[in-house]
Amino acid sequence: MADSIAGFRICKKLDNFAESCNILKGYFSSFGAPAKQGDAMTWREMCEADLTDCFNIEPRHMGAEIVGYEPALKIWRLLVRSRCFNSVVIESSTPKHMKRIVASGSSVFVTPDFATQELERPRPYLNSRILASIASKRSVILPESVLCGEDIHCPVDLVVLNGDYLNDSLSQDELDEVHMLLPFTFMEAHLGYRLNRILIEWTGETQRQFHHSSGVWRAVETYAQEDRGLSIMTRKDALSVSGSVAAALFQYQEPILHLHETDKHLLAESLRGGSDSELAARMNLSLASIKKRWLSLFQRVAEVQPTLVPGHREQSWSSYRGPQKRHHILSYVRSHPQEIRPFRWYSGKEL
């Protein structure tokens, strides 16, 4: 587990984006894939009901210093529904304990002006300024239109809001698994975006060591009296560490399928696994609607990338076995996550 504690480092050099994604998917399938029966730890997206438990782990990351606790909680409830917000909750269950949240992480895309301002004038309480901007109707959250492709050539800046775990109440084996899951679920959530700079305000020495042991985070400022500090990761930082998995975050490829929102929704749910009946239940659609969406997706993909659809040259290709076509498309999307970014289907109003 030495490499897991090092965060974003593995021994193999990653030569291209697709290879990076495939290797990471192998890690994900080995360490706590969602809803695997019998796993000690599983992960999923954060929801509103998780917020209190998540901030009980590390209250300082809530960002309530300016607006106060209740307004901050209200803003977080909006954030968890935004496409500009990514998150993970890691849960542990044992024979002695019911399922409980042992770690959580979240991030938000911000405007380049805000990221530049924070780097030029670093101060404590980064999260609180983000929440205060939303409360004042002068949000520094990146407009969703940028993520949705209206300006796809513009790199985006990211702030990691939290990456916290129960340090004192976990066994060493549990800590090792959390140390592995947090960075790799972070990768899973952010691969496929055109990233520019990643900022984080860490709290406490344990968290500082956890991030900086990877070698890819660079210190910007330390606020000794507050027991906090600002760190940054850029493409240059990630590539400077030989064999760094984090380099894959900055190896962006243009999407070629140009999928509709409904297509992205279908593929994102399919990547979680399950039959068409299970997809229908999760998406609140009829089974017939799911099958109709698959057929429409096959037809659109065949128009722009026909090699992904087996039987596309056959006169009756539309009757070609659906599972085979689905397998090819899902395999491609797994190694090219930019095709379905932003990953999340629902969204609230612009923050």
PEWO-V201623 format. One record per residue. N is the residue number from 1. SS is DSSP state (~ for helix, > for strand, _ for the rest). OMEGA is omega in radians with two decimals (* if undefined). NEAR is the number of other C-alpha atoms within 10 Angstrom. Layout:
<<N/SS/OMEGA/NEAR> <N/SS/OMEGA/NEAR>>
This chain:
<<1/_/-3.13/10> <2/~/-3.13/10> <3/~/-3.13/14> <4/~/3.14/19> <5/~/3.07/20> <6/_/3.03/20> <7/_/-3.01/24> <8/_/-3.10/25> <9/>/2.97/24> <10/_/-3.00/17> <11/_/-3.05/10> <12/_/3.05/12> <13/_/3.13/15> <14/_/-3.01/19> <15/_/-3.14/12> <16/_/-3.04/12> <17/~/-3.10/20> <18/~/3.11/19> <19/~/3.12/15> <20/~/-3.12/21> <21/~/-3.11/24> <22/~/3.11/15> <23/~/3.13/14> <24/~/3.11/19> <25/~/3.08/18> <26/~/3.07/10> <27/~/-3.10/16> <28/~/-3.10/18> <29/~/-3.11/11> <30/~/-3.02/9> <31/_/2.92/20> <32/_/3.08/24> <33/_/-3.01/19> <34/_/2.93/18> <35/_/3.03/13> <36/_/-3.10/12> <37/_/3.08/10> <38/_/3.10/10> <39/_/3.08/15> <40/_/-3.12/16> <41/>/3.05/25> <42/>/3.09/21> <43/>/-3.13/22> <44/>/3.07/16> <45/_/3.06/17> <46/_/3.05/19> <47/_/-3.08/15> <48/~/-3.08/14> <49/~/-3.10/9> <50/~/-2.90/14> <51/~/-3.12/17> <52/~/3.13/12> <53/~/-3.13/15> <54/~/-3.10/25> <55/~/2.97/16> <56/~/3.11/13> <57/~/3.11/18> <58/_/-3.07/17> <59/~/-3.05/13> <60/~/-3.13/17> <61/~/3.13/22> <62/~/3.12/23> <63/_/-3.08/22> <64/_/-3.01/21> <65/_/-3.09/16> <66/_/-3.00/16> <67/_/-3.09/18> <68/_/-2.99/14> <69/~/-3.05/13> <70/~/3.06/10> <71/~/3.12/15> <72/~/3.13/21> <73/~/3.11/20> <74/~/3.13/13> <75/~/3.09/18> <76/~/3.11/19> <77/~/3.04/16> <78/~/-3.10/18> <79/~/-3.04/26> <80/_/3.11/22> <81/_/-3.10/19> <82/_/3.06/21> <83/_/3.11/25> <84/_/-3.09/26> <85/>/3.03/25> <86/>/-3.04/24> <87/>/3.02/22> <88/>/2.97/22> <89/>/3.11/25> <90/>/-3.10/25> <91/>/3.11/21> <92/>/3.06/20> <93/>/3.12/16> <94/>/3.09/12> <95/_/-3.09/7> <96/_/-3.04/6> <97/>/3.00/8> <98/>/3.13/10> <99/>/-3.14/15> <100/>/3.11/14> <101/>/-3.13/20> <102/>/3.13/23> <103/>/3.07/26> <104/>/3.09/28> <105/>/3.11/22> <106/>/3.12/21> <107/>/3.11/24> <108/>/3.06/22> <109/>/-3.09/23> <110/>/3.13/21> <111/_/3.12/16> <112/~/3.12/19> <113/~/3.14/10> <114/~/-3.14/17> <115/~/3.12/20> <116/~/3.13/13> <117/~/-3.13/10> <118/~/3.13/16> <119/~/-3.14/15> <120/~/-3.14/10> <121/_/-3.08/9> <122/_/3.13/17> <123/_/3.07/15> <124/_/3.02/19> <125/_/3.10/20> <126/~/-3.11/21> <127/~/-3.09/21> <128/~/3.13/20> <129/~/3.07/20> <130/~/-3.14/21> <131/~/-3.14/28> <132/~/3.12/22> <133/~/3.10/15> <134/~/-3.13/18> <135/~/-3.09/17> <136/_/-3.14/9> <137/_/3.04/9> <138/_/-2.96/11> <139/_/3.03/19> <140/_/3.06/21> <141/>/3.14/25> <142/_/3.08/22> <143/_/-3.11/17> <144/~/-3.13/19> <145/~/3.11/13> <146/~/3.12/16> <147/~/-3.05/20> <148/~/2.94/15> <149/~/3.13/13> <150/~/3.12/10> <151/_/-2.97/10> <152/_/-3.11/15> <153/_/-3.12/10> <154/_/3.08/14> <155/_/-3.07/16> <156/>/3.12/20> <157/>/-3.03/23> <158/>/2.99/25> <159/>/3.03/22> <160/>/-3.08/22> <161/>/3.10/24> <162/>/3.03/23> <163/>/-2.91/26> <164/>/3.10/24> <165/>/3.08/23> <166/_/-3.05/17> <167/_/-2.99/16> <168/_/-3.03/8> <169/_/3.13/10> <170/_/3.04/14> <171/_/-3.14/10> <172/~/3.10/11> <173/~/3.12/10> <174/~/3.10/17> <175/~/3.12/19> <176/~/-3.12/16> <177/~/3.09/18> <178/~/3.12/28> <179/~/3.07/20> <180/~/-3.00/22> <181/~/-3.08/25> <182/~/3.14/23> <183/~/-3.08/23> <184/~/3.00/22> <185/~/3.02/23> <186/~/3.09/20> <187/~/-3.11/20> <188/~/-3.08/17> <189/~/-2.96/21> <190/~/3.03/23> <191/_/3.08/23> <192/_/3.02/27> <193/_/3.06/23> <194/_/-3.03/21> <195/>/3.11/20> <196/>/3.13/16> <197/>/3.07/20> <198/>/-3.13/21> <199/>/3.04/24> <200/>/2.96/23> <201/>/-3.14/26> <202/>/3.10/27> <203/>/3.07/20> <204/_/-3.08/12> <205/~/3.13/11> <206/~/-3.13/10> <207/~/3.10/17> <208/~/3.14/19> <209/~/-3.13/13> <210/~/-3.12/15> <211/~/-2.99/21> <212/~/3.08/16> <213/_/-3.14/15> <214/_/-3.13/22> <215/_/-3.07/18> <216/_/3.09/27> <217/_/-3.14/21> <218/>/-3.12/16> <219/>/3.05/16> <220/>/-3.12/15> <221/>/3.03/17> <222/>/3.12/17> <223/>/-2.97/14> <224/~/-3.09/9> <225/~/-3.12/7> <226/~/-3.08/11> <227/_/-3.14/13> <228/>/3.04/21> <229/>/3.12/23> <230/>/3.10/24> <231/>/-3.09/22> <232/>/2.98/20> <233/>/3.07/19> <234/>/3.08/21> <235/~/-3.14/18> <236/~/3.13/12> <237/~/-3.09/17> <238/~/-3.11/24> <239/~/-3.11/16> <240/_/-3.13/13> <241/_/-3.09/17> <242/_/3.12/15> <243/_/-3.09/17> <244/>/3.04/22> <245/~/-3.11/27> <246/~/3.12/28> <247/~/-3.14/26> <248/~/3.12/24> <249/~/-3.05/23> <250/~/3.11/22> <251/_/-3.04/18> <252/_/3.00/18> <253/_/3.13/15> <254/_/3.02/14> <255/_/-3.13/16> <256/_/-3.08/12> <257/_/3.13/16> <258/_/-3.03/15> <259/_/3.00/17> <260/_/3.11/12> <261/~/3.13/16> <262/~/3.09/12> <263/~/3.12/19> <264/~/3.12/21> <265/~/-3.12/19> <266/~/-3.11/20> <267/~/3.12/23> <268/~/3.10/21> <269/~/-3.12/18> <270/~/3.12/16> <271/~/3.06/12> <272/_/3.13/11> <273/_/3.09/13> <274/_/3.12/12> <275/_/3.08/9> <276/~/3.11/17> <277/~/3.12/15> <278/~/3.06/14> <279/~/-3.14/19> <280/~/-3.14/19> <281/~/-3.12/13> <282/~/-3.07/11> <283/~/-3.13/14> <284/_/3.11/11> <285/_/3.05/12> <286/_/3.10/14> <287/~/3.12/15> <288/~/3.13/11> <289/~/3.10/13> <290/~/-3.13/19> <291/~/3.10/15> <292/~/3.12/12> <293/~/3.09/15> <294/~/-3.12/19> <295/~/3.10/16> <296/~/3.12/14> <297/~/3.12/20> <298/~/-3.10/23> <299/~/-3.12/16> <300/~/3.12/17> <301/~/3.13/19> <302/~/-3.14/19> <303/~/-3.05/12> <304/~/-3.12/12> <305/_/-3.00/13> <306/~/-3.12/15> <307/~/3.11/14> <308/~/-3.08/19> <309/_/3.13/23> <310/_/3.11/21> <311/_/-3.07/18> <312/_/3.13/19> <313/_/-3.13/11> <314/_/-3.11/10> <315/_/-3.13/9> <316/_/-3.04/9> <317/~/-3.08/16> <318/~/3.10/16> <319/~/3.12/10> <320/_/-3.00/15> <321/_/-3.11/11> <322/~/-3.12/16> <323/~/3.13/10> <324/~/3.09/12> <325/~/3.14/18> <326/~/-3.13/20> <327/~/-3.12/14> <328/~/-3.10/14> <329/~/3.14/20> <330/~/3.10/16> <331/~/3.12/13> <332/~/-3.08/14> <333/~/3.11/21> <334/~/-3.11/18> <335/~/3.09/20> <336/_/-3.03/23> <337/~/3.10/24> <338/~/-3.12/21> <339/~/-3.09/23> <340/~/3.01/26> <341/_/-0.13/24> <342/_/-2.96/24> <343/_/-2.96/21> <344/_/-3.08/19> <345/_/-3.02/18> <346/_/3.11/9> <347/_/3.01/15> <348/_/3.08/12> <349/_/3.11/11> <350/_/-3.13/16> <351/_/*/20>>
